[in-house]
Amino acid sequence: MNVLTQDPMLVPVLVSAAAHDWVRVKHEFSEDVFKAALFKHKIYEDADVAQHMQMKQMELMSLAAQANPMMMAQMMQGGMGGMGGMPSNMGPPGGMF
């Protein structure tokens, strides 16, 4: 929680890592195959998907803030950066792996 207070943009990275692990275990697709399919089908361009991702990110941040109320106050002071979907400096989820 302390690390997320310092850098709340780690949440999308953590979510991405968990999603890729889930796909690997549940469906036996490698990360490269999964990412290629996401880009081939232009999933990141779908407005409904972007809205859903934003909603889930907000839910995660809310849960984190409940666990550490000071985190929300610090994030509000510093701004949320890329909370409009994917952070512009990060690219699509999983892009850093």
C-alpha positions in Angstrom: 0.0 0.0 0.0 2.9 2.4 0.7 4.3 1.8 -2.8 0.9 2.5 -4.3 0.7 5.7 -2.3 4.0 6.8 -3.9 3.1 5.6 -7.4 -0.6 4.9 -8.0 0.1 4.2 -11.6 1.4 0.8 -10.6 -2.2 -0.4 -10.2 -2.7 -0.9 -14.0 0.7 -2.7 -14.2 -0.3 -5.0 -11.4 -3.8 -5.6 -12.9 -2.1 -6.4 -16.2 0.3 -8.8 -14.7 -2.5 -10.6 -12.9 -4.6 -10.8 -16.1 -1.8 -12.2 -18.1 -1.1 -14.8 -15.4 -4.8 -15.7 -15.3 -4.9 -16.2 -19.1 -1.8 -18.3 -18.9 -3.1 -20.6 -16.2 -6.7 -20.8 -17.3 -6.3 -20.9 -21.1 -2.7 -21.8 -21.6 -2.0 -18.9 -23.9 1.5 -17.3 -23.6 1.7 -13.6 -22.9 2.9 -12.9 -26.4 0.0 -14.8 -28.0 -2.5 -13.0 -25.8 -1.1 -9.6 -26.5 -1.0 -10.2 -30.2 -4.7 -11.2 -30.1 -5.6 -8.0 -28.2 -3.9 -5.9 -30.8 -5.1 -7.9 -33.8 -8.7 -7.4 -32.6 -8.1 -3.8 -31.6 -9.5 -4.4 -28.2 -8.0 -1.2 -26.9 -9.9 0.9 -29.4 -13.3 -0.3 -28.2 -15.1 2.4 -26.2 -17.0 -0.1 -24.1 -13.8 -1.9 -23.1 -12.0 1.4 -22.3 -15.0 2.4 -20.1 -15.0 -1.0 -18.3 -11.3 -0.8 -17.7 -11.6 2.7 -16.3 -14.4 1.6 -14.0 -12.4 -1.4 -12.7 -9.4 0.8 -12.1 -11.5 3.2 -10.1 -12.9 0.3 -8.1 -9.4 -1.0 -7.3 -8.3 2.5 -6.3 -11.3 2.8 -4.1 -10.5 -0.5 -2.4 -6.9 0.6 -1.9 -8.1 3.9 -0.4 -10.3 2.1 2.0 -7.3 0.1 3.2 -5.2 3.3 3.4 -7.3 6.5 3.5 -4.2 8.7 3.4 -3.4 7.3 -0.1 -6.6 8.8 -1.6 -5.8 12.2 -0.1 -2.3 12.1 -1.5 -3.5 10.9 -4.9 -6.1 13.7 -5.1 -3.4 16.3 -4.3 -1.1 15.0 -7.0 -3.7 14.1 -9.6 -4.5 10.7 -11.0 -2.6 10.9 -14.3 -3.9 8.3 -16.6 -7.3 7.5 -15.0 -9.0 8.0 -18.3 -8.4 4.4 -19.3 -4.9 3.4 -20.2 -2.2 5.8 -19.0 -0.8 7.6 -22.0 2.8 6.9 -20.9 2.3 3.2 -20.4 0.5 1.9 -23.4 -1.8 -1.1 -23.2 -1.9 -3.3 -20.1 1.0 -5.7 -20.3 3.0 -3.5 -22.6 5.9 -3.3 -20.1 6.4 -7.0 -19.8 
